Amino acid sequence: MGALQSAAGQPGYVDLAEKTGFSFEQIQVLHKRFKQLSHNEETLRRDHFSGIPDLACNPIRAQIIEAFFDRRNYHQNGEGMVQEIGFEEFLVVMSHFRPPSLHMTEEQRENVRREKLRFLFNMHDTDNDGTITLEEYRHVVEELLSRSGALGKETAKSIADAAMLEVASISMGHMEPDEFYEGITFEHFLKLLNGFEIESKMNIRFLNMDTSTLCK
């Protein structure tokens, strides 16, 4: 927590900026949001998220909240869930919703895309078994299409349903009669979403803040 007491430009903020890609100014803004959410406590719990109006109507509200308490999302190769988080963990998870910088190289942009897809995969792989179900995949596709703004909700749902059926027919079509379908792995998930532009679509709104604007 000591890093959070330092002023912008001090080593603590430098470390957080390097880990997340946020500027010092953005870190200060997010720290204010963190304090608002936690009611000036040093840590956040799940119940702190329950009263956020902008999250109340989000169809994947539960997954978004759980993502903040999932050790897999802290860039530390951890596993399991925690009961409360400090500002650093909050900031790292928020960085997954941040659009890529306009000045990134192609390689950096690809790494960001992979990290975002891993984060998205983890949100639906709730039992941490390395796979998601066909229904969960359908939900991911529908959510990404809905956020594009170019398609209506019903159209996005229809396309998502078709995408799920296509994956099912391809996957199960190569199975022996006695084989059990174990679900979609992350590598398969990467290939399936190869044509989706997700970098600018993964954003959330709460406390009058839109993560799609947190780009430098």
PyMOL commands that set and color helices and strands:
alter all, ss='L'
color gray80, all
select helices_A, chain A and resi 2-5+11-20+24-38+46-49+53-56+61-67+71-73+87-95+106-124+134-147+153-173+186-192+211-213
alter helices_A, ss='H'
color red, helices_A
select strands_A, chain A and resi 44-45+84-85+131-132+184-185+205-206+209-210
alter strands_A, ss='S'
color yellow, strands_A
deselect
rebuild
show_as cartoon
